[in-house]
Amino acid sequence: MGSYVDGSWASAGVPLASTNPATGEPVATALLGDASTFVDACRTARAAQKAWAATPAPVRGRVVEQIGRLVEANKEALAAIVTREIGKPLAEARGEVQEVIDTASFFAGEGRRLYGQTVPSEMPDKQLFTFRVPVGVAAIVTAGNFPVAVPSWYLLPALLCGNAVVWKPAEYTPAIAEAFTELFVRGGLPAGVLNTVLTDGPATFDGLSGALEAGLVDKIGFTGSSAVGVRIGELAGHHLQHPCLELGGKNPLVVMPDADLDLAVEGALFSGFGTAGQRCTSLGTVIVHESVHDEFLARFTAAVESAVVGDPTGDVLFGPMISERFLENFEKHLALIEPHHTVIGSTGRITPADPRGNFTGEPGIYAHPTIVDGVRAGDALYSTETFGPIVGVASFATFDEAVELANGHGYGLSASIYTSTPAHAFRFRERVTAGMVSVNNSTSGAEAHLPFGGNGRSGNGSRQSGIWVLDQFTRWQSMNWDFGGKLQKAQMDTAELPADTEYRLPR
């Protein structure tokens, strides 16, 4: 396994082994491509794109439907591969695969709804039209924490709209990437329409640069860190392209004094520690009204302490970190804890020397779930995405203060508020800068037919999912058709009907 270009799997490359983070057992051995592999894949996609775009959109929609049915038929097997290769709890892995199925179901119908418009002309004997046309070749780079759901947000609409795609999955998920690619191509995609390039980050950037210079890429989609997103944005801007960037988050959850505290604790537990905090939508800071702070913290602490962590094939709150590298990066962020913070629970790696109760995961790459109380707006922990199982807790006295804490970190992906007062919910929605807002739900409650994306440090305003993503993978084309038999000049030859503009009603 490795790269899949022009209908066949590569037989050469640099060997890379992936391992199960819960057990350390080998999962797959793959062959990594290089920058030239990426450029070649883009050239292949360019050659295949015109014929795919000429395929009627309802037929392309049928292919998307067939892909969805194949994924559904292989749901358990694909979920098991996700759990085995990145350690995501099986229940969450099943949910992730279901999101692929739901996304395919949605976009299958869009093959018959890629609507344009007829527009009235200001001239007689003239008609105006608008059409959606494919962008061309889309280069899609995705992270490994959601190794099938997030790629489907890009791949399915891009293919439906008549684009050819070069997909770069996370290099540490070769087994998942191979399975996902096979399901797509066996759904009816012609050779060259979908190409998968397995390579590392530097080679991807070099390959993308080369492909852009050669005029082989028309759209970039990227899900990953804000720091890399900045570099991708600069590269795309140099070529007058507007990328689709879905980046990091430091997502707040506000608990008002009238909140259902048990419900808020349940939401914070899943938001902060589900997937071991390795989501862009993971909870960063719980912002709790001072009148209920102590009670919330006591209940939240009890919930975290009683939660089961460990073997992802069982019923656990979260499983291992994705890899040793992810755990090491997370441990570096623990240095952001300051003396004025109160740390609840252990921090860092779970080991025999630093064990955890309710733990079922020996051996493996696991981290303690940690709560840090006393977070303030000026703290580095408040404004840094930690990408691991740590949740900060801050207090507020007024609604204005809560909104300031919800916005002040500069990210704008997801935000949540727990309240029983509609006015609080609507005012929070108006003033929070996040692209996605939840009321009495977790910060990670995305659905397949709603727009997904953020603002500020979380993205450039582009959106995935639902009908909104169609604007990422199509361009509007207008057409005017004059059948009057003479040249009619807009804004110059328009008819004018006289009016008595001085008329006034008698008093």
C-alpha positions as CSV (number, residue, x, y, z in Angstrom):
1,M,0.0,0.0,0.0
2,G,1.0,3.6,-0.5
3,S,0.1,6.0,-3.3
4,Y,-2.7,5.3,-5.8
5,V,-2.2,7.1,-9.1
6,D,-4.0,6.6,-12.4
7,G,-5.8,3.5,-11.3
8,S,-2.9,1.6,-9.7
9,W,-1.0,1.3,-6.5
10,A,2.7,2.4,-6.3
11,S,5.3,-0.4,-6.2
12,A,8.2,1.9,-5.1
13,G,8.8,4.3,-2.3
14,V,10.3,4.8,1.2
15,P,8.9,2.1,3.6
16,L,6.9,3.3,6.5
17,A,5.2,1.2,9.2
18,S,2.1,2.1,11.2
19,T,1.4,0.6,14.6
20,N,-1.6,0.3,16.8
21,P,-1.3,3.0,19.5
22,A,-3.2,0.9,21.9
23,T,-1.1,-2.2,21.7
24,G,2.1,-1.3,19.8
25,E,1.4,-4.1,17.3
26,P,2.1,-3.4,13.6
27,V,-0.9,-2.5,11.4
28,A,0.6,-1.9,8.0
29,T,3.7,-1.2,6.0
30,A,3.4,1.4,3.3
31,L,5.6,3.0,0.6
32,L,5.9,6.8,1.0
33,G,6.0,8.9,-2.2
34,D,7.8,12.1,-2.7
35,A,7.2,15.6,-4.2
36,S,7.4,14.2,-7.7
37,T,4.7,11.6,-6.8
38,F,2.4,14.4,-5.9
39,V,3.1,16.4,-9.1
40,D,2.6,13.3,-11.2
41,A,-0.7,12.6,-9.5
42,C,-1.9,16.2,-10.2
43,R,-0.9,15.7,-13.9
44,T,-2.9,12.5,-14.0
45,A,-5.9,14.3,-12.4
46,R,-5.6,17.1,-15.0
47,A,-5.7,14.6,-17.9
48,A,-8.8,12.8,-16.4
49,Q,-10.8,15.8,-15.3
50,K,-12.4,16.9,-18.6
51,A,-14.0,13.6,-19.3
52,W,-15.3,13.4,-15.7
53,A,-16.7,16.9,-15.9
54,A,-18.5,15.9,-19.2
55,T,-20.2,13.0,-17.3
56,P,-23.7,14.3,-16.5
57,A,-24.0,15.5,-12.9
58,P,-26.9,13.1,-12.0
59,V,-24.6,10.2,-13.2
60,R,-21.8,11.6,-11.0
61,G,-24.3,11.7,-8.2
62,R,-25.1,8.1,-8.8
63,V,-21.4,7.2,-8.3
64,V,-21.4,9.1,-5.0
65,E,-24.5,7.1,-4.0
66,Q,-22.7,3.9,-4.9
67,I,-19.7,5.0,-2.8
68,G,-22.0,5.6,0.1
69,R,-23.5,2.2,-0.2
70,L,-20.1,0.5,-0.3
71,V,-19.0,2.4,2.8
72,E,-22.3,1.3,4.5
73,A,-21.8,-2.3,3.5
74,N,-18.2,-2.1,4.9
75,K,-19.0,0.0,8.0
76,E,-17.9,-2.4,10.6
77,A,-14.7,-3.3,8.8
78,L,-13.7,0.3,8.1
79,A,-14.5,1.4,11.7
80,A,-12.3,-1.5,13.0
81,I,-9.4,-0.3,10.8
82,V,-9.8,3.3,12.2
83,T,-9.7,2.0,15.7
84,R,-6.8,-0.2,15.1
85,E,-4.6,2.4,13.3
86,I,-5.3,5.6,15.3
87,G,-6.8,4.2,18.6
88,K,-10.2,6.0,18.2
89,P,-12.8,4.3,20.4
90,L,-14.9,1.9,18.3
91,A,-18.2,3.7,19.1
92,E,-16.7,7.0,17.8
93,A,-15.1,5.2,14.8
94,R,-18.5,3.8,13.9
95,G,-20.0,7.3,14.2
96,E,-17.2,8.7,11.9
97,V,-18.0,6.1,9.2
98,Q,-21.7,6.9,9.5
99,E,-20.8,10.5,8.8
100,V,-19.2,9.4,5.5
101,I,-22.5,7.5,4.7
102,D,-24.6,10.5,5.6
103,T,-22.4,12.8,3.5
104,A,-22.7,10.5,0.5
105,S,-26.5,10.3,0.9
106,F,-26.7,14.1,0.9
107,F,-24.5,14.7,-2.1
108,A,-26.0,11.9,-4.2
109,G,-29.1,14.0,-4.4
110,E,-27.1,17.2,-5.2
111,G,-26.2,15.6,-8.5
112,R,-29.7,16.5,-9.6
113,R,-29.6,19.9,-7.9
114,L,-26.5,21.7,-9.1
115,Y,-28.9,24.5,-10.0
116,G,-28.1,27.6,-11.9
117,Q,-30.6,30.4,-12.5
118,T,-32.4,32.1,-15.4
119,V,-32.2,35.9,-14.8
120,P,-34.4,38.5,-16.5
121,S,-32.6,40.8,-18.9
122,E,-33.0,44.6,-19.1
123,M,-33.2,44.1,-22.9
124,P,-35.9,42.6,-25.1
125,D,-35.1,39.4,-26.9
126,K,-32.3,38.5,-24.5
127,Q,-31.9,35.8,-21.9
128,L,-29.4,35.6,-19.0
129,F,-28.3,32.4,-17.3
130,T,-25.9,31.2,-14.5
131,F,-24.2,27.9,-14.3
132,R,-22.0,26.0,-11.8
133,V,-18.8,24.7,-13.4
134,P,-16.2,22.6,-11.8
135,V,-13.0,24.2,-10.6
136,G,-10.7,21.6,-12.2
137,V,-8.2,19.7,-10.1
138,A,-8.6,19.8,-6.3
139,A,-5.6,19.0,-4.1
140,I,-6.9,17.9,-0.7
141,V,-4.7,17.5,2.4
142,T,-6.3,16.1,5.5
143,A,-5.2,15.2,9.1
144,G,-5.4,11.8,10.7
145,N,-7.6,12.4,13.7
146,F,-10.8,12.1,11.5
147,P,-9.2,9.9,8.8
148,V,-12.4,9.2,6.9
149,A,-15.1,11.7,7.9
150,V,-13.1,14.8,7.1
151,P,-11.8,13.6,3.8
152,S,-15.4,12.7,2.8
153,W,-16.4,16.4,3.4
154,Y,-13.9,17.3,0.6
155,L,-13.8,14.4,-1.7
156,L,-17.5,13.7,-2.2
157,P,-18.6,17.2,-3.1
158,A,-15.4,17.8,-5.2
159,L,-16.0,14.7,-7.2
160,L,-19.8,15.3,-7.5
161,C,-19.1,18.8,-9.0
162,G,-16.9,17.3,-11.8
163,N,-13.5,17.9,-10.4
164,A,-10.6,15.4,-10.3
165,V,-8.9,15.0,-6.9
166,V,-5.5,14.4,-5.5
167,W,-5.9,13.4,-1.9
168,K,-3.0,13.5,0.6
169,P,-4.1,11.6,3.8
170,A,-2.0,11.6,7.0
171,E,1.1,9.4,6.3
172,Y,0.6,7.6,9.6
173,T,-2.8,6.2,8.4
174,P,-1.8,4.0,5.4
175,A,-4.2,1.2,6.1
176,I,-7.1,3.6,6.5
177,A,-6.1,5.5,3.3
178,E,-5.9,2.3,1.3
179,A,-9.3,1.0,2.5
180,F,-11.0,4.4,1.9
181,T,-9.5,4.8,-1.6
182,E,-10.6,1.3,-2.6
183,L,-14.2,2.0,-1.5
184,F,-14.2,5.2,-3.6
185,V,-12.7,3.8,-6.8
186,R,-14.9,0.6,-6.6
187,G,-17.9,2.9,-6.5
188,G,-17.4,3.7,-10.2
189,L,-14.8,6.4,-10.4
190,P,-12.8,6.3,-13.7
191,A,-9.0,5.9,-13.4
192,G,-7.2,9.2,-12.7
193,V,-10.3,11.0,-11.2
194,L,-9.2,10.2,-7.6
195,N,-5.5,9.8,-6.8
196,T,-4.2,9.2,-3.3
197,V,-0.6,10.3,-2.5
198,L,0.9,8.9,0.7
199,T,3.8,11.1,1.7
200,D,5.0,13.4,4.5
201,G,4.4,17.0,5.1
202,P,7.5,18.6,3.6
203,A,7.2,16.5,0.4
204,T,3.5,17.5,0.2
205,F,4.3,21.2,0.4
206,D,7.1,20.8,-2.2
207,G,4.9,18.8,-4.5
208,L,2.0,21.2,-4.1
209,S,4.3,24.1,-4.9
210,G,5.6,22.3,-8.0
211,A,2.0,21.4,-9.1
212,L,0.9,25.0,-8.7
213,E,3.9,26.3,-10.7
214,A,3.0,23.8,-13.5
215,G,-0.6,25.0,-13.5
216,L,-1.9,21.6,-12.4
217,V,-3.9,22.5,-9.3
218,D,-7.0,24.8,-9.2
219,K,-8.2,24.4,-5.6
220,I,-6.5,23.5,-2.4
221,G,-8.4,22.0,0.6
222,F,-6.5,21.7,3.9
223,T,-7.4,20.5,7.3
224,G,-4.7,20.8,9.9
225,S,-2.9,23.2,12.2
226,S,-3.2,27.0,12.0
227,A,0.5,27.3,11.6
228,V,0.6,25.1,8.5
229,G,-2.6,26.7,7.2
230,V,-0.9,30.1,7.1
231,R,1.8,28.6,4.8
232,I,-0.8,26.9,2.6
233,G,-2.7,30.2,2.4
234,E,0.5,32.1,1.4
235,L,1.3,29.5,-1.3
236,A,-2.3,29.6,-2.7
237,G,-2.4,33.4,-2.6
238,H,0.8,33.6,-4.7
239,H,-1.1,31.7,-7.4
240,L,-4.3,33.8,-7.0
241,Q,-6.2,31.0,-5.5
242,H,-8.5,30.9,-2.5
243,P,-7.9,27.7,-0.5
244,C,-10.4,26.0,1.8
245,L,-8.7,26.1,5.2
246,E,-10.1,24.3,8.2
247,L,-7.7,24.8,11.0
248,G,-7.4,24.7,14.8
249,G,-9.6,25.7,17.6
250,K,-9.7,26.7,21.3
251,N,-13.3,26.2,21.8
252,P,-15.2,27.7,24.7
253,L,-18.1,26.2,26.6
254,V,-20.0,28.8,28.7
255,V,-22.0,27.7,31.7
256,M,-24.6,30.2,32.8
257,P,-26.1,30.3,36.3
258,D,-29.4,28.8,35.1
259,A,-27.7,25.9,33.3
260,D,-28.6,22.3,33.9
261,L,-25.2,21.4,35.5
262,D,-25.4,17.7,35.0
263,L,-26.1,18.3,31.3
264,A,-23.2,20.8,31.1
265,V,-20.9,18.3,32.7
266,E,-21.9,15.6,30.3
267,G,-21.2,18.0,27.4
268,A,-17.9,19.2,28.8
269,L,-16.8,15.6,29.4
270,F,-17.3,14.6,25.8
271,S,-16.2,17.9,24.3
272,G,-13.0,18.0,26.2
273,F,-11.9,14.3,26.4
274,G,-13.6,12.5,23.6
275,T,-11.0,11.3,21.1
276,A,-8.4,12.1,23.8
277,G,-8.9,15.8,23.1
278,Q,-7.5,15.3,19.6
279,R,-10.2,17.2,17.7
280,C,-10.1,20.7,16.2
281,T,-13.5,21.1,18.0
282,S,-12.3,19.8,21.3
283,L,-13.3,21.9,24.4
284,G,-10.5,24.3,25.3
285,T,-11.9,26.3,28.3
286,V,-15.1,25.9,30.3
287,I,-16.2,29.4,31.2
288,V,-18.4,29.1,34.3
289,H,-20.4,31.7,36.2
290,E,-18.9,32.4,39.6
291,S,-22.2,31.5,41.4
292,V,-22.1,27.9,40.1
293,H,-18.3,27.5,39.6
294,D,-17.6,25.3,42.6
295,E,-20.6,23.1,42.1
296,F,-19.8,22.6,38.4
297,L,-16.1,21.9,39.1
298,A,-17.0,19.3,41.8
299,R,-19.4,17.5,39.4
300,F,-17.0,17.7,36.5
301,T,-14.1,16.4,38.6
302,A,-16.2,13.4,39.7
303,A,-17.2,12.6,36.1
304,V,-13.7,12.7,34.9
305,E,-12.4,10.6,37.8
306,S,-15.0,7.9,37.3
307,A,-14.7,7.8,33.5
308,V,-13.0,4.7,32.0
309,V,-9.9,5.4,29.8
310,G,-8.1,2.7,27.8
311,D,-8.8,-0.1,25.4
312,P,-10.6,1.6,22.4
313,T,-12.4,-1.6,21.5
314,G,-14.3,-1.3,24.8
315,D,-16.7,1.2,26.4
316,V,-14.3,4.0,27.2
317,L,-14.3,7.8,27.4
318,F,-11.2,7.9,25.2
319,G,-8.4,5.6,24.0
320,P,-4.8,6.3,23.3
321,M,-3.1,9.3,21.7
322,I,-2.8,8.8,17.9
323,S,0.9,8.2,18.1
324,E,4.0,8.7,20.2
325,R,4.6,12.0,18.4
326,F,1.1,13.3,19.4
327,L,1.7,12.4,23.0
328,E,5.1,14.1,23.1
329,N,3.6,17.3,21.6
330,F,0.8,17.3,24.1
331,E,3.2,16.9,27.0
332,K,5.1,20.0,25.8
333,H,1.9,21.9,26.2
334,L,1.6,20.9,29.9
335,A,4.4,23.4,30.5
336,L,1.8,26.1,29.9
337,I,0.3,25.3,33.4
338,E,1.2,28.2,35.7
339,P,1.6,28.6,39.5
340,H,-1.8,30.3,39.9
341,H,-3.6,27.4,38.3
342,T,-5.1,24.5,40.3
343,V,-4.4,21.2,38.6
344,I,-7.0,18.5,39.3
345,G,-5.8,15.0,38.5
346,S,-2.5,13.7,37.1
347,T,-0.9,15.1,34.0
348,G,0.9,13.5,31.1
349,R,1.5,9.9,30.3
350,I,-0.2,7.1,32.1
351,T,2.5,4.7,33.4
352,P,2.9,2.1,36.1
353,A,4.7,4.7,38.1
354,D,1.8,7.2,37.5
355,P,-1.3,5.0,37.2
356,R,-4.9,5.8,36.8
357,G,-8.0,4.2,38.2
358,N,-10.6,2.9,35.7
359,F,-7.8,2.3,33.2
360,T,-8.0,-0.6,30.8
361,G,-5.2,0.3,28.4
362,E,-1.9,-1.3,29.3
363,P,0.2,-1.2,27.2
364,G,-0.3,1.8,24.9
365,I,0.2,5.5,24.4
366,Y,-2.2,7.0,26.9
367,A,-2.4,10.4,28.7
368,H,-4.2,11.3,31.9
369,P,-7.3,13.5,31.6
370,T,-6.5,16.7,33.4
371,I,-8.6,19.7,34.6
372,V,-6.9,23.0,35.2
373,D,-8.9,25.5,37.2
374,G,-8.1,29.3,37.5
375,V,-7.5,30.0,33.8
376,R,-7.3,33.7,32.9
377,A,-7.5,35.6,29.7
378,G,-3.8,36.4,29.7
379,D,-2.6,32.8,30.2
380,A,-0.9,30.9,27.4
381,L,-3.1,27.9,28.2
382,Y,-6.1,30.0,27.5
383,S,-5.0,30.9,24.0
384,T,-3.0,27.8,22.8
385,E,-4.5,24.7,21.2
386,T,-3.2,21.8,23.2
387,F,-4.6,18.9,21.2
388,G,-4.8,16.5,24.1
389,P,-6.9,15.5,27.1
390,I,-6.7,18.8,29.1
391,V,-9.5,21.2,29.9
392,G,-9.2,24.7,31.4
393,V,-11.8,26.2,33.7
394,A,-12.3,30.0,34.0
395,S,-14.9,32.0,36.0
396,F,-16.9,35.0,35.0
397,A,-19.2,37.5,36.7
398,T,-21.1,39.2,33.9
399,F,-22.4,38.1,30.5
400,D,-20.1,40.6,28.8
401,E,-17.1,39.0,30.5
402,A,-18.2,35.5,29.4
403,V,-18.4,36.7,25.8
404,E,-15.0,38.3,26.0
405,L,-13.5,35.1,27.3
406,A,-15.2,33.1,24.6
407,N,-13.7,35.3,21.9
408,G,-10.4,36.6,23.3
409,H,-8.1,33.7,22.2
410,G,-8.4,34.6,18.5
411,Y,-9.8,31.2,17.3
412,G,-13.3,31.0,16.0
413,L,-14.3,27.4,15.2
414,S,-16.9,26.2,17.7
415,A,-18.5,27.5,20.9
416,S,-21.2,26.3,23.2
417,I,-23.4,27.8,25.9
418,Y,-25.5,26.0,28.5
419,T,-28.5,28.0,29.6
420,S,-32.3,27.7,30.0
421,T,-32.9,31.3,29.0
422,P,-33.5,31.9,25.3
423,A,-32.2,35.5,25.5
424,H,-28.8,34.2,26.7
425,A,-28.6,31.8,23.8
426,F,-29.5,34.3,21.1
427,R,-27.3,37.1,22.5
428,F,-24.4,34.6,22.7
429,R,-25.0,33.6,19.1
430,E,-24.9,37.2,18.0
431,R,-21.7,38.1,19.8
432,V,-19.5,35.0,19.7
433,T,-17.1,34.9,16.8
434,A,-17.2,31.1,16.3
435,G,-18.4,29.8,13.0
436,M,-20.4,27.1,14.8
437,V,-22.5,27.6,17.9
438,S,-24.2,25.0,20.1
439,V,-26.8,25.6,22.8
440,N,-27.0,22.9,25.5
441,N,-24.8,20.6,23.4
442,S,-21.1,19.9,23.1
443,T,-18.6,21.9,21.1
444,S,-18.2,18.9,18.7
445,G,-21.8,18.5,17.7
446,A,-21.4,18.8,13.9
447,E,-23.9,17.2,11.5
448,A,-23.2,16.2,7.9
449,H,-25.6,18.7,6.3
450,L,-24.6,21.9,8.2
451,P,-21.8,24.2,7.2
452,F,-18.6,23.3,9.1
453,G,-15.8,25.8,9.5
454,G,-14.3,28.7,11.5
455,N,-13.1,32.2,11.5
456,G,-10.0,34.0,12.7
457,R,-7.2,31.6,13.6
458,S,-9.6,28.7,12.8
459,G,-9.9,29.3,9.1
460,N,-10.4,31.7,6.3
461,G,-14.2,31.7,6.3
462,S,-14.6,28.8,3.9
463,R,-17.1,26.2,4.8
464,Q,-17.5,22.4,4.4
465,S,-20.5,20.2,4.4
466,G,-24.0,20.8,3.1
467,I,-24.8,23.0,0.1
468,W,-22.3,25.6,1.3
469,V,-19.3,23.5,0.3
470,L,-20.4,23.6,-3.4
471,D,-19.1,27.1,-3.6
472,Q,-15.6,25.7,-2.8
473,F,-15.6,23.3,-5.7
474,T,-17.5,25.2,-8.4
475,R,-17.2,28.6,-10.0
476,W,-20.2,30.6,-11.2
477,Q,-20.4,31.2,-15.0
478,S,-22.8,33.6,-16.4
479,M,-24.1,33.6,-20.0
480,N,-26.2,36.1,-22.0
481,W,-27.9,35.1,-25.1
482,D,-29.2,37.8,-27.4
483,F,-31.6,36.7,-30.1
484,G,-32.7,40.2,-31.2
485,G,-30.7,40.2,-34.3
486,K,-28.8,43.3,-33.4
487,L,-26.2,44.5,-30.9
488,Q,-27.8,45.6,-27.7
489,K,-25.5,47.4,-25.3
490,A,-26.2,46.9,-21.6
491,Q,-26.7,50.1,-19.6
492,M,-26.8,52.1,-22.9
493,D,-29.7,50.7,-25.0
494,T,-32.1,50.1,-22.2
495,A,-35.7,51.3,-22.6
496,E,-36.9,54.3,-20.5
497,L,-40.5,54.9,-19.7
498,P,-41.4,58.4,-18.9
499,A,-42.7,59.3,-15.4
500,D,-44.2,62.4,-13.9
501,T,-41.8,62.7,-11.0
502,E,-43.2,66.1,-9.9
503,Y,-46.7,64.7,-9.2
504,R,-47.9,65.2,-5.6
505,L,-51.2,64.2,-4.0
506,P,-53.6,67.1,-3.3
507,R,-53.9,68.0,0.4
